[in-house]
Amino acid sequence: MLPNLDPDVFILPDSSTAGNYIDAYFIFANSVYPVVHKHTFINCYHDLLDSGTGRDVGKRMEHHKARPTFLALVNLVFAMGCQFSTIIDPSRRSKLSDKFYQRSRSLLASDSFLDNPTIEVVQILLLTTIYLQSTQHAGRCWNTLGAAIRAAQAIGLHLEQRHATCMRQLDRELGRRIWHSCVVLDKMQSMTFGRPAMLGKSKVESPQLIDDKYLQNTSTDGSLQPPGVESQLAFFTQCIKLFDILSDVLSTIYPYDDDDTASQNPPRTRITGGSQQFQDIMRLSAELDRFENGIPHFLRPINSPNTDMSVANDNEASRRTAIFSLQANVLNCRCLYIRLILLRPLLLHTCFIRTEQINDNGLPSLELYMFHRASMICLNTAVSLLSSIHTHMHSALRNSVWHTVYFTFSAATVLLVSQIQQLRGPPSQQQLQPSTTPYWASSLPKDGLETFHHIDIFSQAAFEDAWSKAVDILNYHTDRARWAGRALQVLEALRLRAMSPRVAPSGSKCQDLEVSHSTLPFPQMEGDVITASVETATDSWFLEHIINLDFFEMGLL
């Protein structure tokens, strides 16, 4: 039975507009998270339209015994699709999108649909999670994903045996896609908010590389992707592999303490500088190298942005090109970000030990040399990430607004480390002209040792160029996401402190600094102690990155 709601909840757009929204959804959203099978959805939608006349579908649904859950799913597809629609003025997209989202919520106002969850219920919860990633409701997004995972587990989607015994190819592959969407989103949000993931590495097989139109809804063995036709599922299966690496990075480099007190706080970067940490980072870096070398050619990024969203109305070839471009850009940014957080502890360790590991001859230890090279890769990764985001900033074929801001903020905070190190000054000129050279360094070019001492070989010009891109990105998204402005506020305050001649030593009181904590959009701090709880998920990920960068020890907070 349909809930007793305002009749407007059951009004659908005209067929042409609805078709535009649906096309846009499957190009820009479902190609990243393949939660819905396109042809099944369209057939069900047409059945809904064919069940009566007019636009008031509420009565027809009741007569036709249609599911309110399906109408909720339809409204979520509209909510995401209209955000990329070329027939809707950009100034109206956000409000219209929210209207469809609120309709979906109204249709499921009762939580009874969770009593006996179905595949459709899991799809609704996942689409809600994905939609909320472009809104201000970060906490709701986190909690909705948790409900989606529990509902998926309740119907056995976490079990490979369930999928392997499905008689229909479509059911088997859709179930695997949905479960792995749960896993990928769980790891993505764990990374974003600095919170424990619910799921580990999945034993469910990855979906086959078969596009929607080739899947068979019969009891036969099904069909395969035609030879020579690249599958749109390749991106998703690559993300499954990539996020397995991310899971190892988070558990190894950013571990959680199991005691009750520590579990309430974001994880801190392990800046041990020990041989085990270095080995872990090198191992994970090699895994990431192998992954990147195995990315198919059609998922490798290009530097020419496509800003035209009219691909939703073009031919099939243009749509496939747009989808692969979107997927390549998203995959590239994810790879760069994971490398960034992997190498970040080495950058920080290099800053801490730099002056301690210069020997009597004015030369660095081998350890410091290796850490220095890794630090430069980390800084260059931050620059590459900002450059990629900036290049595609005006394009529809890019990351979600939420992760665009998140990646930008993270990369910019890494850039600040290079500026903080410059404040400490380079080694003395005498150190730069050693009298003897250790055996391990004898094969290095002359300028290699001379420039080694300066972490600021990442030049001021390079910093300013990358920093301006970060500012451009955040300014561009300020009207689209409130937290973009907050991110920019944090970065500007931190940079002011980094450039200030009065950099407070570790343990100093915040009121002694020229910039008060009242200018920062996260809880009040005193010395090294956080004195207020984090009230929102948005504050959580701001605070998580500042803590993981150890600005406390660097004397900025």
HUKA-V601743 format. One record per backbone hydrogen bond with DSSP energy under -1.0 kcal/mol. CO is the residue of the C=O (numbers start at 1). NH is the residue of the N-H. E is the energy in kcal/mol with one decimal. If there is no record, write none. Layout:
CO:NH:E ; CO:NH:E
This chain:
3:5:-1.4 ; 6:9:-2.1 ; 7:10:-1.7 ; 8:11:-1.5 ; 10:57:-1.3 ; 14:18:-2.9 ; 15:19:-2.3 ; 16:20:-1.7 ; 17:21:-2.3 ; 18:22:-2.7 ; 19:23:-2.4 ; 20:24:-2.3 ; 21:25:-2.4 ; 22:26:-2.2 ; 23:27:-1.6 ; 24:28:-2.8 ; 25:29:-2.4 ; 25:30:-2.3 ; 29:32:-1.4 ; 29:33:-2.2 ; 33:35:-2.6 ; 37:41:-2.4 ; 38:42:-2.6 ; 39:43:-2.1 ; 40:44:-2.3 ; 41:45:-2.5 ; 42:46:-2.5 ; 43:47:-2.1 ; 44:48:-1.8 ; 45:49:-2.0 ; 46:50:-2.6 ; 55:12:-1.0 ; 55:57:-1.6 ; 57:61:-2.6 ; 58:62:-1.7 ; 59:63:-2.5 ; 60:64:-3.0 ; 61:66:-2.7 ; 67:71:-1.5 ; 68:72:-2.1 ; 69:73:-2.1 ; 70:74:-2.6 ; 71:75:-2.1 ; 72:76:-1.6 ; 73:77:-2.1 ; 74:78:-2.3 ; 75:79:-2.4 ; 76:80:-2.0 ; 77:81:-2.8 ; 78:82:-2.7 ; 81:84:-1.7 ; 89:92:-2.4 ; 92:96:-2.4 ; 93:97:-2.9 ; 94:98:-2.1 ; 95:99:-1.6 ; 96:100:-1.9 ; 97:101:-2.1 ; 98:102:-2.7 ; 99:103:-1.8 ; 100:104:-2.1 ; 101:105:-2.1 ; 102:106:-2.3 ; 103:107:-2.0 ; 106:109:-1.4 ; 111:114:-1.8 ; 112:115:-1.7 ; 118:122:-2.1 ; 119:123:-2.4 ; 120:124:-2.2 ; 121:125:-2.3 ; 122:126:-2.4 ; 123:127:-2.8 ; 124:128:-2.4 ; 125:129:-2.1 ; 126:130:-2.6 ; 127:131:-2.8 ; 128:132:-2.5 ; 131:134:-2.0 ; 132:135:-1.7 ; 136:138:-1.7 ; 137:141:-1.9 ; 138:142:-2.2 ; 139:143:-2.1 ; 140:144:-2.4 ; 141:145:-2.0 ; 142:146:-1.4 ; 143:147:-1.8 ; 144:148:-2.2 ; 145:149:-2.5 ; 146:150:-2.1 ; 147:151:-2.5 ; 148:152:-2.4 ; 149:153:-2.4 ; 150:154:-2.1 ; 151:155:-1.1 ; 152:157:-2.5 ; 153:156:-1.4 ; 156:159:-1.7 ; 159:163:-1.0 ; 160:164:-3.0 ; 161:165:-1.6 ; 163:166:-1.4 ; 168:172:-2.1 ; 169:173:-2.7 ; 170:174:-2.6 ; 171:175:-2.1 ; 172:176:-1.7 ; 173:177:-2.3 ; 174:178:-2.5 ; 175:179:-2.3 ; 176:180:-2.4 ; 177:181:-1.7 ; 178:182:-1.7 ; 179:183:-2.0 ; 180:184:-2.7 ; 181:185:-2.4 ; 182:186:-2.1 ; 183:187:-2.2 ; 184:188:-2.4 ; 185:189:-2.6 ; 186:190:-2.2 ; 187:191:-2.2 ; 188:192:-2.1 ; 189:193:-2.8 ; 190:194:-1.3 ; 190:195:-1.1 ; 208:210:-2.3 ; 211:214:-1.7 ; 212:215:-1.2 ; 216:170:-1.9 ; 226:229:-1.7 ; 231:234:-1.4 ; 233:237:-2.3 ; 234:238:-2.1 ; 235:239:-2.1 ; 236:240:-1.9 ; 237:241:-1.6 ; 238:242:-2.6 ; 239:243:-2.7 ; 241:245:-1.4 ; 242:246:-2.1 ; 243:247:-2.1 ; 244:248:-1.5 ; 245:249:-2.3 ; 246:250:-2.8 ; 247:251:-2.2 ; 248:252:-2.0 ; 249:253:-2.8 ; 253:270:-1.5 ; 259:263:-1.9 ; 261:264:-1.3 ; 262:265:-1.8 ; 269:271:-1.2 ; 274:278:-2.1 ; 275:279:-2.5 ; 276:280:-2.5 ; 277:281:-2.6 ; 278:282:-2.4 ; 279:283:-2.5 ; 280:284:-2.5 ; 281:285:-2.5 ; 282:286:-2.1 ; 283:287:-1.8 ; 284:288:-2.2 ; 285:289:-2.3 ; 286:290:-2.4 ; 287:291:-2.3 ; 288:292:-2.5 ; 289:293:-2.3 ; 292:295:-1.2 ; 296:299:-1.8 ; 297:300:-1.3 ; 309:312:-1.4 ; 310:313:-2.4 ; 311:314:-1.3 ; 315:319:-2.0 ; 316:320:-2.4 ; 317:321:-2.1 ; 318:322:-2.4 ; 319:323:-2.6 ; 320:324:-2.5 ; 321:325:-2.1 ; 322:326:-2.5 ; 323:327:-2.7 ; 324:328:-2.4 ; 325:329:-2.1 ; 326:330:-2.4 ; 327:331:-2.7 ; 328:332:-2.3 ; 329:333:-2.0 ; 330:334:-2.1 ; 331:335:-2.4 ; 332:336:-2.5 ; 333:337:-2.4 ; 334:338:-2.3 ; 335:339:-2.1 ; 336:340:-2.0 ; 337:341:-2.4 ; 338:342:-1.6 ; 339:343:-2.2 ; 340:344:-1.4 ; 343:347:-1.6 ; 344:348:-2.2 ; 345:349:-2.5 ; 346:350:-2.3 ; 347:351:-1.6 ; 348:352:-1.8 ; 349:353:-2.2 ; 350:354:-1.1 ; 353:357:-1.5 ; 357:365:-1.5 ; 359:362:-2.4 ; 363:359:-3.6 ; 365:369:-2.3 ; 366:370:-2.4 ; 367:371:-2.5 ; 368:372:-2.6 ; 369:373:-2.1 ; 370:374:-2.1 ; 371:375:-2.2 ; 372:376:-2.1 ; 373:377:-1.8 ; 374:378:-2.1 ; 375:379:-2.5 ; 376:380:-2.6 ; 377:381:-2.2 ; 378:382:-2.0 ; 379:383:-2.1 ; 380:384:-2.5 ; 381:385:-2.5 ; 382:386:-2.3 ; 383:387:-2.5 ; 384:388:-2.4 ; 385:389:-2.3 ; 386:390:-2.6 ; 387:391:-2.3 ; 388:392:-1.6 ; 390:393:-1.1 ; 392:395:-1.4 ; 396:398:-1.5 ; 400:404:-2.3 ; 401:405:-2.3 ; 402:406:-2.1 ; 403:407:-2.8 ; 404:408:-2.0 ; 405:409:-2.6 ; 406:410:-2.2 ; 407:411:-2.5 ; 408:412:-2.4 ; 409:413:-2.0 ; 410:414:-1.4 ; 411:415:-1.8 ; 412:416:-1.6 ; 415:419:-1.1 ; 416:420:-2.4 ; 417:421:-2.3 ; 418:422:-1.4 ; 419:423:-1.2 ; 422:425:-1.4 ; 428:432:-1.2 ; 430:433:-1.1 ; 438:441:-1.1 ; 439:442:-1.3 ; 441:444:-1.5 ; 445:448:-1.2 ; 445:449:-1.0 ; 446:450:-1.6 ; 447:451:-2.4 ; 451:454:-1.4 ; 454:457:-1.3 ; 455:458:-1.2 ; 457:459:-1.4 ; 459:463:-2.3 ; 460:464:-2.9 ; 461:465:-2.2 ; 462:466:-2.3 ; 463:467:-3.3 ; 464:468:-2.4 ; 465:469:-1.4 ; 466:470:-2.0 ; 467:471:-2.4 ; 468:472:-2.5 ; 469:473:-2.6 ; 470:474:-2.3 ; 471:475:-2.8 ; 472:476:-2.5 ; 473:477:-1.6 ; 477:481:-2.5 ; 481:484:-1.6 ; 482:486:-1.1 ; 483:487:-2.4 ; 484:488:-2.1 ; 485:489:-1.9 ; 486:490:-2.2 ; 487:491:-2.4 ; 488:492:-2.5 ; 489:493:-2.0 ; 490:494:-2.5 ; 491:495:-2.6 ; 492:496:-2.1 ; 493:497:-1.8 ; 494:498:-2.3 ; 495:499:-2.4 ; 496:500:-1.0 ; 505:508:-1.9 ; 509:512:-1.8 ; 510:513:-1.5 ; 516:519:-1.8 ; 517:520:-1.8 ; 520:522:-1.2 ; 524:531:-1.3 ; 526:529:-2.3 ; 529:526:-2.2 ; 536:540:-1.6 ; 537:541:-1.8 ; 538:542:-1.6 ; 539:543:-2.9 ; 540:544:-2.5 ; 541:545:-1.5 ; 542:546:-1.8 ; 543:547:-2.5 ; 544:548:-2.4 ; 545:549:-1.5 ; 546:551:-1.4 ; 547:550:-1.9 ; 550:554:-1.5 ; 551:556:-2.4 ; 551:557:-1.2 ; 552:555:-1.3
